[in-house]
Amino acid sequence: MEYNVIVVKWGTKFTPEHVNRLYRMAKRNITLPFNFYCYTEDPTGIYDEVNIIPLDISLELEKWWWKLTLFRKNNLGNGVNLFLDLDVVIQSNIDYFFIKAKHNKIILISQDDDNWHIFAQLNHDPKTTPAYNSSIMIWYNNENQEIYKKFIDNYKLYTKIYYGIDRFLSYEISSTKFLSLNNSDYYYRNSIRENEISEKLYFIRFPGGKTLVNFNKNIPICVFNGCHEDFFYQGMEKFLL
C-alpha cells in the first residue's frame, strides 16, 4: 500500500518554509513509509526530499481552487492520500489517519463534528456556512474523479459564486460522498476579535487585538482558522522544528 501526504502551494500566501516544516512534521509523526508530494507552480526553496508535481497553470485557477485538481487523474498509484493545508500543525502520530480511508469516499471535517459546530458558530452566518472544511482530506488516489470533472466543466461559474472549495463541496456534491473525521482527530486554533462574540472565552493578546487561542496537546492535528501569520504559532514552536 502506498501512503501519500499531499500539500498545495500556489502564489505567495505560503512560503517554501511552510512546505518544508510540514514535511518535517510529517516525517516526525508518521512511522509508515510515505511519499510527500507538493503541487506547486514554483518549487524554489522546497526540500529535495519533497516530490514536486507542477500545477497545470493553463487552467488559470487561483488560491484554494487548486485543491480540486487533486481529484484529477494522476500517476501516484492506487494508495491512500492524506491532504493537509500548509498551515496545519501536526502534534503527534497520525499513522491511523491513513487507515481511515474508505473506497469512493472522502473523509474530512464536517458539520457533524463538535469542533466544526463551534467554528461555524463563532465565524459564519449559518446560512452561508459550508458543511465541510477541506483542511484535512483522506481518500484513495484516483477515486472521486467526478468531483474534479464537475468543477472543471463549469469552473468559471463555480469560482464566481462560491468563496472557496468548501462551499463548492457542500452545495454541489452529494453528502453521500463524504465521511466525517472524529472530534479527537483535530481541533481549531481560531483568530477572533473579542467584540465579535458574547461568550467569555480565553484570549491572548496579539497584534491587532485580542484573539481566541485554543491549544490541546492531546489531539494530533491543529487546524488554523484565519490566523496564518507567524505570531499566531506562539506556544507551538516545538512542533515546527
Beta strands, then each sheet from edge to edge (+ up, - down):
strand 1: 3-9
strand 2: 35-40
strand 3: 51-54
strand 4: 80-84
strand 5: 89-90
strand 6: 106-110
strand 7: 132-140
strand 8: 178-180
strand 9: 186-190
strand 10: 203-206
strand 11: 209-212
strand 12: 221-225
sheet 1: 3+ 2+ 1+ 4+ 7- 6+ 8+
sheet 2: 5+ 12- 9-
sheet 3: 10+ 11-
end
